[in-house]
Amino acid sequence: MKLIVGLGNPGKEYSTNRHNIGFLCINHLARQQHISLDKKQGKARVGAGLISGTQVVLAKPQTYMNASGIAVINLLNKYKLTSDDLIVIHDDLDLPLGKIRIKPGNSAGGHNGIKSIISSLRTQDFTRIRIGISRPQFGEAAEETIVDYVLGDFEGNDRKLVDETIKKVGDAVISLLTDGLTTAMNKFN
């Protein structure tokens, strides 16, 4: 069994924000794989099913981004899983819009949701799918400006590229489950 977590913030006002691309990917996977996200467990909205023959739990933490680790540790404990069974999908300012990177454990890279998960799990050894949202185009952005940017919505042509990227992330998840980490990295990075 694998726990696949998309990071984001709960609430309609955040639903199409850049920071919520993890939630958007989980929504796509759920629709594509006919998995209902109809349960509340471990401070997350979850749905269980099969993807390419692998039992999965799809999850969207309802704790807000900076406390994502609470939901993740609760779900790992509930399903008796380890960090080796965890795949986290999240936004990344340091990747160009639409690029994805699959990677095994590493530092949080400044991402507060990942920091929370690392803190809760006491390990950084879990698989991540990072999705590029690019940095704001106005030079050295202050922290306040970055927050406004990640909590802003995708606009115009960006939205079309993001829709294509979300589908690509769905393919990457399937590759991770069927082909393994190294092959998925070679194929999608």
C-alpha atoms as a printed R data frame, in Angstrom:
    type eleno elety resid chain resno       x      y       z
1   ATOM     1    CA   MET     A     1   0.000  0.000   0.000
2   ATOM     2    CA   LYS     A     2   1.146  3.548  -0.767
3   ATOM     3    CA   LEU     A     3   0.023  6.821   0.787
4   ATOM     4    CA   ILE     A     4  -0.036  9.546  -1.866
5   ATOM     5    CA   VAL     A     5  -0.398 13.005  -0.352
6   ATOM     6    CA   GLY     A     6  -0.979 16.217  -2.259
7   ATOM     7    CA   LEU     A     7  -0.109 19.364  -0.327
8   ATOM     8    CA   GLY     A     8  -2.315 22.426  -0.231
9   ATOM     9    CA   ASN     A     9  -4.609 24.493   1.935
10  ATOM    10    CA   PRO     A    10  -8.242 23.564   2.612
11  ATOM    11    CA   GLY     A    11 -11.027 25.939   1.653
12  ATOM    12    CA   LYS     A    12 -12.597 27.258  -1.520
13  ATOM    13    CA   GLU     A    13 -10.574 30.484  -1.421
14  ATOM    14    CA   TYR     A    14  -7.343 28.486  -1.870
15  ATOM    15    CA   SER     A    15  -8.596 25.846  -4.299
16  ATOM    16    CA   THR     A    16  -6.859 27.151  -7.440
17  ATOM    17    CA   ASN     A    17  -3.793 28.738  -5.792
18  ATOM    18    CA   ARG     A    18  -0.281 27.906  -6.952
19  ATOM    19    CA   HIS     A    19   0.403 26.469  -3.479
20  ATOM    20    CA   ASN     A    20  -2.496 24.016  -3.975
21  ATOM    21    CA   ILE     A    21  -1.163 22.223  -7.016
22  ATOM    22    CA   GLY     A    22  -0.693 19.108  -4.859
23  ATOM    23    CA   PHE     A    23  -4.437 19.097  -4.117
24  ATOM    24    CA   LEU     A    24  -5.181 19.623  -7.820
25  ATOM    25    CA   CYS     A    25  -3.047 16.578  -8.692
26  ATOM    26    CA   ILE     A    26  -4.806 14.416  -6.090
27  ATOM    27    CA   ASN     A    27  -8.189 15.553  -7.462
28  ATOM    28    CA   HIS     A    28  -7.070 14.552 -10.970
29  ATOM    29    CA   LEU     A    29  -5.778 11.151  -9.829
30  ATOM    30    CA   ALA     A    30  -8.994 10.496  -7.905
31  ATOM    31    CA   ARG     A    31 -11.146 11.299 -10.965
32  ATOM    32    CA   GLN     A    32  -8.881  9.376 -13.353
33  ATOM    33    CA   GLN     A    33  -8.739  6.281 -11.124
34  ATOM    34    CA   HIS     A    34 -12.366  6.452  -9.908
35  ATOM    35    CA   ILE     A    35 -11.366  6.930  -6.274
36  ATOM    36    CA   SER     A    36 -13.756  8.906  -4.093
37  ATOM    37    CA   LEU     A    37 -12.176 11.374  -1.696
38  ATOM    38    CA   ASP     A    38 -15.171 10.962   0.562
39  ATOM    39    CA   LYS     A    39 -13.693 10.145   3.973
40  ATOM    40    CA   LYS     A    40 -12.172 12.271   6.692
41  ATOM    41    CA   GLN     A    41  -9.341 10.462   8.464
42  ATOM    42    CA   GLY     A    42  -6.275 11.632  10.335
43  ATOM    43    CA   LYS     A    43  -7.029 15.312   9.682
44  ATOM    44    CA   ALA     A    44  -7.205 14.704   5.924
45  ATOM    45    CA   ARG     A    45  -9.706 14.131   3.153
46  ATOM    46    CA   VAL     A    46  -8.920 10.625   1.848
47  ATOM    47    CA   GLY     A    47  -9.959  7.979  -0.619
48  ATOM    48    CA   ALA     A    48  -8.689  4.438  -1.075
49  ATOM    49    CA   GLY     A    49  -8.496  2.302  -4.199
50  ATOM    50    CA   LEU     A    50  -6.235  0.636  -6.720
51  ATOM    51    CA   ILE     A    51  -3.889  2.324  -9.150
52  ATOM    52    CA   SER     A    52  -2.206 -0.052 -11.597
53  ATOM    53    CA   GLY     A    53  -2.740 -2.951  -9.219
54  ATOM    54    CA   THR     A    54  -1.307 -1.179  -6.167
55  ATOM    55    CA   GLN     A    55  -3.502 -0.380  -3.180
56  ATOM    56    CA   VAL     A    56  -3.300  3.368  -2.487
57  ATOM    57    CA   VAL     A    57  -4.705  5.973  -0.167
58  ATOM    58    CA   LEU     A    58  -4.968  9.420  -1.750
59  ATOM    59    CA   ALA     A    59  -4.939 12.246   0.786
60  ATOM    60    CA   LYS     A    60  -5.360 16.004   1.006
61  ATOM    61    CA   PRO     A    61  -4.372 17.245   4.496
62  ATOM    62    CA   GLN     A    62  -6.933 19.597   6.026
63  ATOM    63    CA   THR     A    63  -4.439 21.102   8.493
64  ATOM    64    CA   TYR     A    64  -3.195 23.942   6.266
65  ATOM    65    CA   MET     A    65   0.168 23.701   4.560
66  ATOM    66    CA   ASN     A    66   2.419 24.549   7.509
67  ATOM    67    CA   ALA     A    67   0.994 21.670   9.606
68  ATOM    68    CA   SER     A    68   0.820 19.006   6.875
69  ATOM    69    CA   GLY     A    69   3.025 16.680   8.909
70  ATOM    70    CA   ILE     A    70   0.257 16.155  11.474
71  ATOM    71    CA   ALA     A    71  -2.059 14.653   8.866
72  ATOM    72    CA   VAL     A    72   0.710 12.630   7.214
73  ATOM    73    CA   ILE     A    73   1.940 10.998  10.438
74  ATOM    74    CA   ASN     A    74  -1.668 10.268  11.489
75  ATOM    75    CA   LEU     A    75  -2.352  8.503   8.184
76  ATOM    76    CA   LEU     A    76   0.911  6.552   8.157
77  ATOM    77    CA   ASN     A    77   0.121  5.327  11.674
78  ATOM    78    CA   LYS     A    78  -3.509  4.511  10.836
79  ATOM    79    CA   TYR     A    79  -2.536  2.386   7.831
80  ATOM    80    CA   LYS     A    80   0.609  0.976   9.500
81  ATOM    81    CA   LEU     A    81   2.857  2.390   6.775
82  ATOM    82    CA   THR     A    82   6.382  3.805   6.874
83  ATOM    83    CA   SER     A    83   7.995  6.756   5.141
84  ATOM    84    CA   ASP     A    84   9.071  4.296   2.404
85  ATOM    85    CA   ASP     A    85   5.366  4.003   1.496
86  ATOM    86    CA   LEU     A    86   4.872  7.779   1.199
87  ATOM    87    CA   ILE     A    87   4.726  9.892  -1.977
88  ATOM    88    CA   VAL     A    88   4.233 13.645  -1.477
89  ATOM    89    CA   ILE     A    89   3.194 15.942  -4.337
90  ATOM    90    CA   HIS     A    90   3.933 19.650  -3.842
91  ATOM    91    CA   ASP     A    91   4.709 22.975  -5.495
92  ATOM    92    CA   ASP     A    92   8.274 24.233  -5.962
93  ATOM    93    CA   LEU     A    93   9.243 27.862  -6.577
94  ATOM    94    CA   ASP     A    94  12.689 26.886  -7.820
95  ATOM    95    CA   LEU     A    95  11.460 24.874 -10.797
96  ATOM    96    CA   PRO     A    96  10.129 26.518 -13.961
97  ATOM    97    CA   LEU     A    97   6.372 26.434 -14.352
98  ATOM    98    CA   GLY     A    98   5.233 23.032 -15.563
99  ATOM    99    CA   LYS     A    99   8.449 21.123 -14.851
100 ATOM   100    CA   ILE     A   100   8.300 18.147 -12.516
101 ATOM   101    CA   ARG     A   101  11.022 16.426 -10.543
102 ATOM   102    CA   ILE     A   102  10.691 13.097  -8.809
103 ATOM   103    CA   LYS     A   103  13.226 12.568  -6.089
104 ATOM   104    CA   PRO     A   104  13.870 10.492  -3.005
105 ATOM   105    CA   GLY     A   105  14.405 12.071   0.419
106 ATOM   106    CA   ASN     A   106  16.158 15.383   0.683
107 ATOM   107    CA   SER     A   107  15.896 18.640   2.594
108 ATOM   108    CA   ALA     A   108  12.712 20.714   2.618
109 ATOM   109    CA   GLY     A   109  14.221 23.322   0.309
110 ATOM   110    CA   GLY     A   110  12.322 26.068   2.133
111 ATOM   111    CA   HIS     A   111   8.890 24.470   1.629
112 ATOM   112    CA   ASN     A   112   6.944 24.750   4.898
113 ATOM   113    CA   GLY     A   113   4.674 21.780   4.181
114 ATOM   114    CA   ILE     A   114   7.701 19.541   3.595
115 ATOM   115    CA   LYS     A   115   9.400 20.980   6.708
116 ATOM   116    CA   SER     A   116   6.334 19.988   8.727
117 ATOM   117    CA   ILE     A   117   6.339 16.453   7.302
118 ATOM   118    CA   ILE     A   118  10.072 15.995   7.953
119 ATOM   119    CA   SER     A   119   9.597 17.261  11.510
120 ATOM   120    CA   SER     A   120   6.645 14.937  12.180
121 ATOM   121    CA   LEU     A   121   8.265 11.861  10.617
122 ATOM   122    CA   ARG     A   122  11.750 12.638  11.956
123 ATOM   123    CA   THR     A   123  13.106 11.654   8.569
124 ATOM   124    CA   GLN     A   124  13.383 13.165   5.125
125 ATOM   125    CA   ASP     A   125  13.406  9.736   3.496
126 ATOM   126    CA   PHE     A   126  10.228  9.772   1.432
127 ATOM   127    CA   THR     A   127   9.511 10.249  -2.256
128 ATOM   128    CA   ARG     A   128   8.472 13.654  -3.549
129 ATOM   129    CA   ILE     A   129   7.049 14.860  -6.808
130 ATOM   130    CA   ARG     A   130   7.963 18.535  -7.038
131 ATOM   131    CA   ILE     A   131   5.961 20.674  -9.454
132 ATOM   132    CA   GLY     A   132   7.412 23.919 -10.755
133 ATOM   133    CA   ILE     A   133   5.395 27.080 -10.201
134 ATOM   134    CA   SER     A   134   8.342 29.448 -10.975
135 ATOM   135    CA   ARG     A   135   9.383 32.404  -8.863
136 ATOM   136    CA   PRO     A   136   7.695 35.788  -9.167
137 ATOM   137    CA   GLN     A   137   9.144 37.848 -12.022
138 ATOM   138    CA   PHE     A   138  10.055 40.919  -9.964
139 ATOM   139    CA   GLY     A   139  13.608 40.405  -8.801
140 ATOM   140    CA   GLU     A   140  14.496 39.483  -5.229
141 ATOM   141    CA   ALA     A   141  11.050 39.041  -3.757
142 ATOM   142    CA   ALA     A   142  10.481 39.690  -0.077
143 ATOM   143    CA   GLU     A   143   8.908 36.893   1.978
144 ATOM   144    CA   GLU     A   144   5.598 38.785   2.020
145 ATOM   145    CA   THR     A   145   5.578 38.953  -1.791
146 ATOM   146    CA   ILE     A   146   6.374 35.226  -2.074
147 ATOM   147    CA   VAL     A   147   3.426 34.411   0.202
148 ATOM   148    CA   ASP     A   148   1.100 36.545  -1.947
149 ATOM   149    CA   TYR     A   149   2.463 34.845  -5.074
150 ATOM   150    CA   VAL     A   150   2.032 31.242  -3.900
151 ATOM   151    CA   LEU     A   151  -1.443 32.050  -2.582
152 ATOM   152    CA   GLY     A   152  -2.346 33.580  -5.953
153 ATOM   153    CA   ASP     A   153  -4.123 31.730  -8.743
154 ATOM   154    CA   PHE     A   154  -2.670 30.522 -12.028
155 ATOM   155    CA   GLU     A   155  -3.671 32.910 -14.796
156 ATOM   156    CA   GLY     A   156  -4.051 32.884 -18.571
157 ATOM   157    CA   ASN     A   157  -1.696 30.590 -20.483
158 ATOM   158    CA   ASP     A   158  -0.217 29.387 -17.202
159 ATOM   159    CA   ARG     A   159  -3.485 27.612 -16.401
160 ATOM   160    CA   LYS     A   160  -3.345 25.598 -19.641
161 ATOM   161    CA   LEU     A   161   0.253 24.523 -18.927
162 ATOM   162    CA   VAL     A   162  -0.691 23.594 -15.344
163 ATOM   163    CA   ASP     A   163  -3.573 21.419 -16.585
164 ATOM   164    CA   GLU     A   164  -1.119 19.526 -18.821
165 ATOM   165    CA   THR     A   165   1.370 19.231 -15.952
166 ATOM   166    CA   ILE     A   166  -1.269 17.796 -13.622
167 ATOM   167    CA   LYS     A   167  -1.927 15.033 -16.173
168 ATOM   168    CA   LYS     A   168   1.823 14.403 -16.428
169 ATOM   169    CA   VAL     A   169   2.035 14.083 -12.629
170 ATOM   170    CA   GLY     A   170  -0.740 11.465 -12.814
171 ATOM   171    CA   ASP     A   171   1.394  9.529 -15.313
172 ATOM   172    CA   ALA     A   172   4.431  9.928 -13.051
173 ATOM   173    CA   VAL     A   173   2.540  8.451 -10.087
174 ATOM   174    CA   ILE     A   174   1.542  5.450 -12.201
175 ATOM   175    CA   SER     A   175   5.169  5.041 -13.293
176 ATOM   176    CA   LEU     A   176   6.368  5.209  -9.676
177 ATOM   177    CA   LEU     A   177   3.903  2.486  -8.716
178 ATOM   178    CA   THR     A   178   4.579  0.186 -11.664
179 ATOM   179    CA   ASP     A   179   8.201  0.867 -12.685
180 ATOM   180    CA   GLY     A   180   9.814  2.062  -9.440
181 ATOM   181    CA   LEU     A   181  11.639  5.221  -8.430
182 ATOM   182    CA   THR     A   182  14.695  5.051 -10.712
183 ATOM   183    CA   THR     A   183  12.725  4.398 -13.891
184 ATOM   184    CA   ALA     A   184  10.147  7.076 -13.024
185 ATOM   185    CA   MET     A   185  12.931  9.587 -12.365
186 ATOM   186    CA   ASN     A   186  14.626  8.750 -15.681
187 ATOM   187    CA   LYS     A   187  11.336  9.073 -17.523
188 ATOM   188    CA   PHE     A   188   9.964 12.282 -15.972
189 ATOM   189    CA   ASN     A   189  12.909 14.338 -14.642
